[in-house]
């Protein structure tokens, strides 16, 4: 096939590309990613989301599934993962919210609730690095090991996102594609961590070869993928990881570029397949490991993970919350990036919505997780939403064209001029948010029930992750995400996964304490627990 010319229109301007050879037959989403326009392929190209949608303005594309020709229609949104070039020149628009190039609002701050010794893991080195590999984002700190001072920090999206939004999608890729594991390892090591390391080194005026070692925390799947170890066994019952223990690698064996030949990468230990080293790090950083309790550590991230402790008993679980609070699968959902709506307040008579946005812009990109929690609380408080998440009929009757109906039910227009068109919240969006919040809430109640305690008796709930830092605690409690708690019980602790990696870097004794915590913790499968299903159903409503 001869060369094909593509004109790509993005918020940054016009870009003219020429495609030849094997690239012509690639899915359009992969082709664009290779040419510097990575899209929100949140579902791994399985047609389950609209994150990679584009508008075809001229020419035609070919549908991969059946080879059918799809002609230009500027009013239609096409899922680029399902399309490839058809041999003729095309012009397409990539909307702002489909691009992955927004600077992420990844928070590197964390709260350390324990004292730590200055006994570095790499005593002969001057500099070390702590890394948190999240499913969605990666954060890195470059430290002076003599003083404990942070000299440089950097964060970015995990480049594995283009292969799928969640860990199960990435595990599935490893089981079905012989190249999947290698691609995922390269995405996190070469495409994500190495550039972050270069950035932090520039800030500090340090050469990468001067770094003596790195500590890495993350969920169990992320550590398998960084290590190049096939995680397929975690995708099927009984969900057995290949390793959970602390492991040491040479940087070059992982594709990492630092050190002088004797540098090491330490992967922190984890308790279970779906309660990983990120939570083990968090148990130490928050002090939960040393707390008589009752205490909870809750991380409402892409994977909802919960650990509960009473006395000497420590139990943990993962919940099937999914990435709804990351904006995935929602009509106007987006991650917490520049231009996202992060706060919402509603008035009903007449209807009006007030917003707080990340950054300075008049045209919001979409709605991120903290604003969706606001919406659930505000809409229920004002009577706009009924208990089961449906829009109130009386409100709809007086809301005029702010409420419209589509194939999936009714939707409410919150903003008429967003960066990608009107900003909507639909009844289907609310249903998905209720499922996510019910999974977290039911997981909490199930663990507390197993320990013979209740929310009112919990001395401290440690709320971890960047999402927790931006959440209204009153609204999280009010909408039922953290049911039965009071604001005074909750301590927002930030990125405790990174905090634990930082501590392990500076105080070698904490590595063994993390390992002990991992051996002590009981991993619970929620779906096997009597009463979990009933608790989940009970939490599918708004208080």
RODO-2510 file (C-alpha; in nm, 4 decimals, decimal comma):
residues 543
     n   res          X          Y          Z
     1     x     0,0000     0,0000     0,0000
     2     x     0,1374     0,3457    -0,0915
     3     x     0,1896     0,6290     0,1535
     4     x    -0,1200     0,7720     0,3219
     5     x    -0,1404     1,1353     0,4311
     6     x    -0,3186     1,2280     0,7557
     7     x    -0,4070     1,5721     0,8850
     8     x    -0,4608     1,5684     1,2617
     9     x    -0,6325     1,8638     1,4290
    10     x    -0,5742     1,8889     1,8040
    11     x    -0,6176     2,1725     2,0554
    12     x    -0,2482     2,2483     1,9878
    13     x    -0,2993     2,3046     1,6158
    14     x    -0,2650     2,1209     1,2837
    15     x    -0,0274     1,8296     1,2299
    16     x     0,0404     1,6664     0,8918
    17     x     0,1621     1,3053     0,8952
    18     x     0,2701     1,0625     0,6245
    19     x     0,2197     0,6929     0,6975
    20     x     0,3928     0,4136     0,5087
    21     x     0,4694     0,0432     0,5364
    22     x     0,3369    -0,1652     0,8230
    23     x     0,2005     0,1371     1,0108
    24     x    -0,0783     0,1681     0,7540
    25     x    -0,2484    -0,1446     0,8904
    26     x    -0,2269    -0,0508     1,2599
    27     x    -0,5334     0,0422     1,4640
    28     x    -0,5677     0,4188     1,4362
    29     x    -0,5234     0,4602     1,8144
    30     x    -0,1873     0,2782     1,8058
    31     x    -0,0764     0,4691     1,4984
    32     x    -0,1541     0,8026     1,6645
    33     x     0,0240     0,6955     1,9850
    34     x     0,3366     0,6100     1,7867
    35     x     0,3284     0,9524     1,6248
    36     x     0,3074     1,1409     1,9542
    37     x    -0,0699     1,1587     2,0060
    38     x    -0,1457     0,8942     2,2726
    39     x    -0,5170     0,8631     2,3455
    40     x    -0,7237     0,7529     2,6446
    41     x    -0,7391     0,3835     2,5485
    42     x    -0,8727     0,3104     2,8938
    43     x    -1,0300    -0,0278     2,8159
    44     x    -0,7360    -0,1630     2,6199
    45     x    -0,9143    -0,1294     2,2863
    46     x    -1,2114    -0,3496     2,3784
    47     x    -1,4792    -0,0956     2,2742
    48     x    -1,5885    -0,0548     2,6383
    49     x    -1,5150     0,3164     2,6694
    50     x    -1,5152     0,6318     2,4604
    51     x    -1,1712     0,7486     2,5669
    52     x    -1,0109     0,7256     2,2204
    53     x    -1,2902     0,8823     2,0159
    54     x    -1,2015     1,1025     1,7180
    55     x    -1,4012     1,2900     1,4559
    56     x    -1,3405     1,2060     1,0874
    57     x    -1,3839     1,5231     0,8804
    58     x    -1,2567     1,4111     0,5393
    59     x    -1,1746     1,0826     0,3651
    60     x    -1,2657     0,7400     0,4977
    61     x    -1,1434     0,4747     0,7406
    62     x    -1,1818     0,0976     0,7495
    63     x    -1,3522    -0,0780     1,0386
    64     x    -1,1172    -0,3482     1,1703
    65     x    -1,3908    -0,5923     1,2714
    66     x    -1,5516    -0,6384     0,9296
    67     x    -1,3465    -0,4312     0,6839
    68     x    -1,6395    -0,1972     0,6141
    69     x    -1,5643     0,1520     0,4835
    70     x    -1,6604     0,4364     0,7197
    71     x    -1,7030     0,7709     0,5449
    72     x    -1,6338     1,1106     0,6967
    73     x    -1,9032     1,2558     0,9207
    74     x    -1,7873     1,5392     1,1462
    75     x    -2,0869     1,4879     1,3758
    76     x    -1,9972     1,1248     1,4512
    77     x    -1,7459     1,0083     1,7091
    78     x    -1,5401     0,7047     1,6063
    79     x    -1,3512     0,4781     1,8439
    80     x    -1,0039     0,4962     1,6969
    81     x    -0,9029     0,1573     1,8420
    82     x    -1,1596    -0,0021     1,6093
    83     x    -1,0487     0,1781     1,2920
    84     x    -0,7525     0,1678     1,0554
    85     x    -0,6520     0,3620     0,7474
    86     x    -0,8410     0,2806     0,4300
    87     x    -0,5767     0,3929     0,1818
    88     x    -0,6951     0,7478     0,1153
    89     x    -0,5963     1,0787     0,2772
    90     x    -0,7966     1,1710     0,5856
    91     x    -0,8493     1,4665     0,8159
    92     x    -0,9534     1,4038     1,1716
    93     x    -1,0081     1,5962     1,4918
    94     x    -0,8763     1,4644     1,8225
    95     x    -1,0821     1,6306     2,1013
    96     x    -0,9042     1,7603     2,4088
    97     x    -1,0491     1,4977     2,6404
    98     x    -0,9336     1,2090     2,4196
    99     x    -0,5669     1,3092     2,4477
   100     x    -0,3380     1,1691     2,7151
   101     x    -0,1030     1,4656     2,7047
   102     x    -0,2640     1,6652     2,9829
   103     x    -0,0261     1,7269     3,2688
   104     x    -0,1468     1,4997     3,5486
   105     x    -0,2284     1,6424     3,8893
   106     x    -0,0325     1,3648     4,0589
   107     x     0,0334     1,4428     4,4207
   108     x     0,3725     1,3414     4,5579
   109     x     0,2946     1,4649     4,9089
   110     x     0,2470     1,2166     5,1873
   111     x     0,2189     1,2190     5,5633
   112     x     0,4687     1,0160     5,7669
   113     x     0,3262     0,9263     6,1075
   114     x     0,6309     0,7401     6,2362
   115     x     0,9875     0,8366     6,3290
   116     x     1,2620     0,6942     6,1084
   117     x     1,6333     0,6411     6,1438
   118     x     1,8945     0,7721     5,9043
   119     x     2,0240     0,4284     5,8086
   120     x     2,0072     0,4226     5,4261
   121     x     1,9427     0,1088     5,2279
   122     x     2,2414     0,2062     5,0114
   123     x     2,4986     0,3248     5,2704
   124     x     2,7797     0,3791     5,0192
   125     x     2,5684     0,5957     4,7875
   126     x     2,5055     0,9694     4,8051
   127     x     2,1760     0,9689     4,6153
   128     x     1,8778     0,7353     4,5967
   129     x     1,5350     0,7291     4,4365
   130     x     1,1906     0,6265     4,5679
   131     x     0,9178     0,5366     4,3178
   132     x     0,5467     0,4625     4,3407
   133     x     0,4100     0,2803     4,0362
   134     x     0,0362     0,3296     4,0294
   135     x    -0,1969     0,1763     3,7752
   136     x    -0,2703     0,5265     3,6458
   137     x     0,0235     0,7409     3,7577
   138     x     0,3882     0,7078     3,8562
   139     x     0,5588     0,9384     4,1090
   140     x     0,9322     0,9621     4,1826
   141     x     1,1515     1,1332     4,4415
   142     x     1,5291     1,1857     4,4149
   143     x     1,6840     1,2098     4,7617
   144     x     2,0089     1,2996     4,9313
   145     x     2,0739     0,9910     5,1445
   146     x     2,3037     1,1779     5,3833
   147     x     2,0438     1,4354     5,4843
   148     x     1,7099     1,2814     5,3829
   149     x     1,6354     1,5889     5,1740
   150     x     1,4216     1,5571     4,8597
   151     x     1,6240     1,7127     4,5774
   152     x     1,3951     1,6492     4,2820
   153     x     1,0519     1,5061     4,2130
   154     x     0,8552     1,4160     3,9044
   155     x     0,5306     1,2428     3,8157
   156     x     0,3413     1,1402     3,5036
   157     x     0,0824     0,9033     3,3698
   158     x     0,1882     0,5397     3,3609
   159     x     0,2429     0,4789     2,9880
   160     x     0,0822     0,1365     3,0287
   161     x    -0,2531     0,3186     3,0219
   162     x    -0,2665     0,2868     2,6446
   163     x    -0,2882    -0,0914     2,6899
   164     x    -0,5798    -0,0713     2,9338
   165     x    -0,7122     0,1276     3,2273
   166     x    -0,7047    -0,1450     3,4927
   167     x    -0,4788    -0,4295     3,6025
   168     x    -0,7093    -0,7037     3,4735
   169     x    -0,6934    -0,5656     3,1189
   170     x    -0,3146    -0,5623     3,1343
   171     x    -0,3015    -0,9139     3,2806
   172     x    -0,5263    -1,0302     2,9987
   173     x    -0,2909    -0,8760     2,7430
   174     x    -0,0049    -1,0828     2,8869
   175     x    -0,2126    -1,4005     2,8568
   176     x    -0,3197    -1,3409     2,4955
   177     x    -0,0284    -1,1584     2,3312
   178     x     0,3242    -1,3073     2,3349
   179     x     0,4654    -0,9538     2,3164
   180     x     0,2323    -0,8108     2,5802
   181     x     0,4605    -0,8548     2,8819
   182     x     0,7602    -0,7027     2,7042
   183     x     0,5517    -0,4067     2,5844
   184     x     0,4139    -0,3392     2,9322
   185     x     0,7573    -0,3622     3,0947
   186     x     0,9001    -0,1199     2,8405
   187     x     0,6061     0,1192     2,8883
   188     x     0,6617     0,1559     3,2624
   189     x     1,0436     0,1371     3,2745
   190     x     1,1695     0,2971     2,9545
   191     x     0,8780     0,5255     2,8660
   192     x     0,7764     0,6365     3,2164
   193     x     1,0373     0,5925     3,4913
   194     x     1,3469     0,6804     3,2856
   195     x     1,2096     1,0195     3,1686
   196     x     1,0932     1,0996     3,5243
   197     x     1,4378     1,0123     3,6541
   198     x     1,6006     1,2410     3,3976
   199     x     1,3651     1,5216     3,4981
   200     x     1,4384     1,4823     3,8702
   201     x     1,8141     1,4651     3,8021
   202     x     1,7975     1,7913     3,6052
   203     x     1,6214     1,9594     3,8971
   204     x     1,8865     1,8403     4,1418
   205     x     2,1919     1,8863     3,9194
   206     x     2,2739     1,5174     3,9643
   207     x     2,3853     1,2751     3,6916
   208     x     2,1865     0,9468     3,6713
   209     x     2,5104     0,7494     3,7135
   210     x     2,5474     0,9037     4,0617
   211     x     2,2306     0,7338     4,1889
   212     x     2,3121     0,4340     4,4073
   213     x     1,9741     0,2642     4,4226
   214     x     1,5971     0,2755     4,3938
   215     x     1,3059     0,1510     4,6048
   216     x     0,9796     0,0755     4,4266
   217     x     0,6300     0,0345     4,5696
   218     x     0,3201    -0,0495     4,3713
   219     x     0,0428    -0,3027     4,3472
   220     x     0,1434    -0,6619     4,2834
   221     x     0,0605    -0,6520     3,9128
   222     x     0,2661    -0,3363     3,8568
   223     x     0,5707    -0,4912     4,0253
   224     x     0,5370    -0,8090     3,8165
   225     x     0,5229    -0,6014     3,4986
   226     x     0,8239    -0,3883     3,5946
   227     x     1,0186    -0,7065     3,6721
   228     x     0,9140    -0,8662     3,3426
   229     x     0,7386    -1,1483     3,5297
   230     x     0,4197    -1,2869     3,3720
   231     x     0,1204    -1,1912     3,5956
   232     x    -0,1273    -1,4218     3,4135
   233     x    -0,1775    -1,6445     3,7196
   234     x    -0,3307    -1,3496     3,9042
   235     x    -0,6062    -1,3238     3,6448
   236     x    -0,7725    -1,6541     3,7338
   237     x    -0,8773    -1,8166     4,0606
   238     x    -0,7075    -1,8708     4,3039
   239     x    -0,5214    -1,5510     4,1954
   240     x    -0,1676    -1,6606     4,2819
   241     x     0,1172    -1,4149     4,2152
   242     x     0,4570    -1,5442     4,1059
   243     x     0,6203    -1,3471     4,3875
   244     x     0,5284    -1,1297     4,6843
   245     x     0,8626    -1,1110     4,8605
   246     x     1,1150    -0,8279     4,8495
   247     x     1,3212    -0,8612     4,5312
   248     x     1,6455    -0,6999     4,4115
   249     x     1,7385    -0,6316     4,0480
   250     x     2,0130    -0,4595     3,8561
   251     x     1,8679    -0,1482     3,6845
   252     x     1,9725    -0,2634     3,3359
   253     x     1,7756    -0,5888     3,3805
   254     x     1,4569    -0,3816     3,4043
   255     x     1,5437    -0,1317     3,1308
   256     x     1,6268     0,1423     3,3816
   257     x     1,9139     0,3800     3,3137
   258     x     2,0999     0,4864     3,6268
   259     x     2,3887     0,3884     3,8507
   260     x     2,7480     0,2869     3,7946
   261     x     2,7167    -0,0897     3,7577
   262     x     2,6611    -0,1797     4,1232
   263     x     2,3339     0,0096     4,1741
   264     x     2,0249    -0,1884     4,2759
   265     x     1,6475    -0,1682     4,2407
   266     x     1,4535    -0,2992     4,5415
   267     x     1,0906    -0,4012     4,4859
   268     x     0,9080    -0,3770     4,8189
   269     x     0,7201    -0,6813     4,9558
   270     x     0,3438    -0,7184     4,9303
   271     x     0,0834    -0,9228     5,1225
   272     x    -0,1336    -1,0641     4,8405
   273     x    -0,2217    -1,0574     4,4719
   274     x    -0,4637    -0,7665     4,5055
   275     x    -0,3338    -0,6024     4,8228
   276     x     0,0148    -0,5103     4,7167
   277     x     0,3387    -0,3456     4,8218
   278     x     0,1696    -0,0067     4,7906
   279     x    -0,0511    -0,0975     5,0864
   280     x     0,2375    -0,2577     5,2788
   281     x     0,4252     0,0705     5,2354
   282     x     0,1150     0,2557     5,3511
   283     x     0,0786     0,0419     5,6637
   284     x     0,4257     0,1539     5,7735
   285     x     0,4073     0,5170     5,6615
   286     x     0,0751     0,5826     5,8376
   287     x     0,1725     0,3920     6,1509
   288     x    -0,1285     0,1603     6,1136
   289     x     0,1060    -0,1364     6,1555
   290     x     0,1893    -0,0150     6,5055
   291     x    -0,1646     0,0962     6,5963
   292     x    -0,3790    -0,1084     6,8369
   293     x    -0,6812     0,0146     6,6466
   294     x    -0,9473    -0,0239     6,5462
   295     x    -0,7895     0,1447     6,2423
   296     x    -0,8405     0,1429     5,8660
   297     x    -0,6264     0,2241     5,5649
   298     x    -0,8404     0,2982     5,2587
   299     x    -0,6994     0,3734     4,9139
   300     x    -0,9757     0,4723     4,6717
   301     x    -0,7657     0,4566     4,3549
   302     x    -0,8053     0,2681     4,0299
   303     x    -0,8028    -0,0412     4,2516
   304     x    -0,9932     0,0041     4,5777
   305     x    -0,7839    -0,1491     4,8574
   306     x    -0,8666    -0,1611     5,2280
   307     x    -0,6762    -0,2815     5,5335
   308     x    -0,8291    -0,3058     5,8808
   309     x    -0,6523    -0,3672     6,2127
   310     x    -0,7758    -0,4475     6,5620
   311     x    -0,5176    -0,5540     6,8183
   312     x    -0,2812    -0,8025     6,6553
   313     x    -0,5231    -0,8966     6,3782
   314     x    -0,4647    -0,7437     6,0371
   315     x    -0,6926    -0,8161     5,7417
   316     x    -0,7081    -0,6671     5,3929
   317     x    -0,9053    -0,6859     5,0722
   318     x    -0,9404    -0,5357     4,7273
   319     x    -1,2755    -0,4197     4,5982
   320     x    -1,4074    -0,4322     4,2450
   321     x    -1,4658    -0,0574     4,2445
   322     x    -1,3239    -0,0110     3,8950
   323     x    -1,1917     0,3175     3,7605
   324     x    -1,5160     0,5188     3,7780
   325     x    -1,3642     0,7664     4,0229
   326     x    -1,0887     0,8209     3,7636
   327     x    -1,3637     0,9301     3,5202
   328     x    -1,3473     0,6132     3,3092
   329     x    -1,6670     0,5038     3,1373
   330     x    -1,8567     0,8226     3,2308
   331     x    -2,0138     1,0588     2,9785
   332     x    -1,7920     1,3569     3,0597
   333     x    -1,5462     1,1831     3,2889
   334     x    -1,1793     1,2742     3,2962
   335     x    -0,8827     1,2254     3,5233
   336     x    -0,7699     1,5000     3,7609
   337     x    -0,5826     1,7006     3,4975
   338     x    -0,5598     2,0681     3,4090
   339     x    -0,9056     2,1861     3,3046
   340     x    -1,1010     1,9206     3,4942
   341     x    -1,3941     2,0164     3,7157
   342     x    -1,2883     1,9186     4,0689
   343     x    -1,5688     2,0834     4,2693
   344     x    -1,9439     2,1081     4,2087
   345     x    -2,2193     2,2914     4,3928
   346     x    -2,5819     2,2804     4,2755
   347     x    -2,8873     2,5045     4,3024
   348     x    -3,2240     2,3798     4,1823
   349     x    -3,4717     2,6670     4,1624
   350     x    -3,3702     2,7847     3,9114
   351     x    -3,1183     2,5139     3,8288
   352     x    -2,7539     2,6281     3,8291
   353     x    -2,4176     2,4628     3,8800
   354     x    -2,1102     2,6295     4,0286
   355     x    -1,7657     2,4841     3,9646
   356     x    -1,4101     2,4708     4,0860
   357     x    -1,1621     2,3811     3,8125
   358     x    -0,8026     2,2582     3,8145
   359     x    -0,6002     2,5401     3,6609
   360     x    -0,7267     2,8555     3,4947
   361     x    -0,9673     2,7924     3,2076
   362     x    -1,3176     2,8938     3,1104
   363     x    -1,3925     2,5730     2,9200
   364     x    -1,3794     2,2627     3,1401
   365     x    -1,2378     1,9435     2,9984
   366     x    -1,4725     1,7187     3,1947
   367     x    -1,5494     1,6010     3,5475
   368     x    -1,3002     1,4213     3,7745
   369     x    -1,3626     1,1957     4,0724
   370     x    -1,3778     1,4500     4,3540
   371     x    -1,6452     1,6474     4,1646
   372     x    -1,8495     1,3328     4,1043
   373     x    -1,8545     1,2736     4,4807
   374     x    -1,9680     1,6358     4,5226
   375     x    -2,2391     1,5790     4,2630
   376     x    -2,3773     1,2671     4,4352
   377     x    -2,4041     1,4541     4,7652
   378     x    -2,5301     1,7834     4,6215
   379     x    -2,7853     1,6213     4,3920
   380     x    -2,9242     1,4089     4,6731
   381     x    -2,9219     1,7011     4,9173
   382     x    -3,1169     1,9233     4,6800
   383     x    -3,3643     1,6510     4,5805
   384     x    -3,2377     1,6357     4,2233
   385     x    -3,1523     1,2652     4,2669
   386     x    -3,3722     0,9984     4,4202
   387     x    -3,2234     0,7391     4,6549
   388     x    -3,1659     0,4868     4,3756
   389     x    -2,9859     0,7388     4,1559
   390     x    -3,2674     0,8383     3,9196
   391     x    -3,3359     1,2029     3,8413
   392     x    -3,6389     1,3375     4,0211
   393     x    -3,9359     1,3775     3,7842
   394     x    -4,0480     1,7079     3,9341
   395     x    -3,6980     1,8538     3,8952
   396     x    -3,6780     1,7326     3,5332
   397     x    -4,0120     1,8975     3,4538
   398     x    -3,8847     2,2411     3,5531
   399     x    -3,5238     2,2004     3,4329
   400     x    -3,6152     2,2605     3,0665
   401     x    -3,3542     2,1556     2,8112
   402     x    -3,0925     2,1133     3,0856
   403     x    -3,2299     1,7592     3,1092
   404     x    -3,2341     1,5534     2,7916
   405     x    -3,2902     1,1888     2,7071
   406     x    -3,0703     0,9586     2,5040
   407     x    -3,0469     0,5828     2,4417
   408     x    -2,9404     0,5148     2,8007
   409     x    -3,1878     0,7376     2,9836
   410     x    -3,1855     1,0966     3,1066
   411     x    -2,8832     1,3218     3,1374
   412     x    -2,8260     1,6599     3,3022
   413     x    -2,6240     1,9367     3,1381
   414     x    -2,3901     2,0946     3,3936
   415     x    -2,2004     2,3196     3,1514
   416     x    -2,2938     2,4186     2,7971
   417     x    -1,9464     2,5086     2,6619
   418     x    -1,6886     2,2561     2,7721
   419     x    -1,3655     2,1976     2,5775
   420     x    -1,5247     1,8951     2,4075
   421     x    -1,8848     2,0223     2,4010
   422     x    -2,1487     2,0250     2,6765
   423     x    -2,0586     1,8610     3,0087
   424     x    -2,3174     1,6016     3,1090
   425     x    -2,3986     1,3714     3,4000
   426     x    -2,6320     1,0885     3,3016
   427     x    -2,8389     0,8440     3,5030
   428     x    -2,6080     0,5720     3,3693
   429     x    -2,3089     0,7673     3,5071
   430     x    -2,4782     0,7832     3,8470
   431     x    -2,5432     0,4082     3,8379
   432     x    -2,1758     0,3390     3,7716
   433     x    -2,0672     0,5767     4,0479
   434     x    -2,3063     0,4082     4,2899
   435     x    -2,1559     0,0698     4,2002
   436     x    -1,8049     0,2017     4,2683
   437     x    -1,8944     0,3652     4,5982
   438     x    -2,0960     0,0580     4,7052
   439     x    -1,7944    -0,1665     4,6448
   440     x    -1,5747     0,0497     4,8693
   441     x    -1,8401     0,0941     5,1384
   442     x    -1,9328    -0,2753     5,1457
   443     x    -1,5659    -0,3718     5,1621
   444     x    -1,5159    -0,1473     5,4648
   445     x    -1,8258    -0,2780     5,6434
   446     x    -1,7323    -0,6411     5,5716
   447     x    -1,3810    -0,6066     5,7144
   448     x    -1,5089    -0,4258     6,0218
   449     x    -1,7739    -0,6946     6,0735
   450     x    -1,5062    -0,9658     6,0552
   451     x    -1,3127    -0,7807     6,3250
   452     x    -1,6222    -0,7354     6,5405
   453     x    -1,6237    -0,3574     6,5288
   454     x    -1,8206    -0,0727     6,3690
   455     x    -1,7384     0,2602     6,1996
   456     x    -1,8134     0,4620     6,5133
   457     x    -1,5503     0,2597     6,7058
   458     x    -1,2697     0,3180     6,4539
   459     x    -1,0085     0,5446     6,6086
   460     x    -0,8516     0,6436     6,2787
   461     x    -0,9350     0,5965     5,9106
   462     x    -0,6269     0,6737     5,7022
   463     x    -0,7440     0,7902     5,3593
   464     x    -0,4628     0,7377     5,1099
   465     x    -0,3969     0,8384     4,7493
   466     x    -0,4184     1,1581     4,5488
   467     x    -0,7955     1,1222     4,5195
   468     x    -0,8319     1,1460     4,8975
   469     x    -0,6310     1,4699     4,9092
   470     x    -0,8867     1,6497     4,6935
   471     x    -1,2013     1,4882     4,8296
   472     x    -1,4596     1,6676     5,0414
   473     x    -1,4751     1,4391     5,3446
   474     x    -1,8226     1,5651     5,4332
   475     x    -1,9498     1,4733     5,0874
   476     x    -1,7713     1,1360     5,0858
   477     x    -1,9451     1,0503     5,4116
   478     x    -2,2748     1,2040     5,3024
   479     x    -2,3013     1,0129     4,9745
   480     x    -2,2174     0,6828     5,1439
   481     x    -1,8632     0,6292     5,0171
   482     x    -1,7374     0,6271     5,3790
   483     x    -2,0610     0,5367     5,5580
   484     x    -2,1030     0,5838     5,9308
   485     x    -1,7812     0,7790     5,9871
   486     x    -1,7259     1,1313     6,1162
   487     x    -1,4820     1,3787     5,9642
   488     x    -1,2847     1,3801     6,2913
   489     x    -1,2019     1,0100     6,2489
   490     x    -1,0415     1,0566     5,9073
   491     x    -0,6792     1,1509     5,8449
   492     x    -0,5855     1,2292     5,4840
   493     x    -0,2369     1,0856     5,4336
   494     x    -0,1661     1,1321     5,0612
   495     x     0,0556     0,9022     4,8589
   496     x     0,1559     0,6592     5,1332
   497     x     0,2879     0,4142     4,8739
   498     x     0,5537     0,6708     4,7804
   499     x     0,5920     0,7559     5,1485
   500     x     0,6710     0,3932     5,2312
   501     x     0,9207     0,3697     4,9449
   502     x     1,0851     0,6887     5,0781
   503     x     1,1084     0,5401     5,4285
   504     x     1,2570     0,2118     5,3035
   505     x     1,5186     0,4108     5,1117
   506     x     1,6290     0,5999     5,4240
   507     x     1,5749     0,3411     5,7007
   508     x     1,6687    -0,0142     5,6001
   509     x     1,5020    -0,1658     5,9096
   510     x     1,1595    -0,0734     5,7754
   511     x     1,1942    -0,3213     5,4886
   512     x     1,1828    -0,6104     5,7346
   513     x     0,8900    -0,4518     5,9179
   514     x     0,7005    -0,4346     5,5876
   515     x     0,7847    -0,8004     5,5260
   516     x     0,6502    -0,8938     5,8716
   517     x     0,3302    -0,7004     5,8024
   518     x     0,2880    -0,8882     5,4745
   519     x     0,3269    -1,2247     5,6450
   520     x     0,0853    -1,1203     5,9209
   521     x    -0,1985    -0,9851     5,7072
   522     x    -0,4931    -1,2087     5,6158
   523     x    -0,6086    -1,1492     5,2586
   524     x    -0,9861    -1,1707     5,2299
   525     x    -1,1805    -1,2479     4,9116
   526     x    -1,4906    -1,0368     4,9568
   527     x    -1,7115    -1,2381     4,7229
   528     x    -1,6602    -1,5438     4,9469
   529     x    -1,7648    -1,3587     5,2622
   530     x    -2,1204    -1,4164     5,3909
   531     x    -2,3045    -1,0890     5,3966
   532     x    -2,0847    -0,9039     5,1479
   533     x    -2,3359    -0,9261     4,8650
   534     x    -2,6151    -0,8002     5,0902
   535     x    -2,3937    -0,5161     5,2122
   536     x    -2,3088    -0,4237     4,8525
   537     x    -2,6770    -0,4138     4,7537
   538     x    -2,7592    -0,2029     5,0602
   539     x    -2,4917     0,0507     4,9591
   540     x    -2,6232     0,0926     4,6027
   541     x    -2,8437     0,3771     4,7218
   542     x    -2,7803     0,7345     4,8298
   543     x    -2,8469     0,8054     5,1981
***
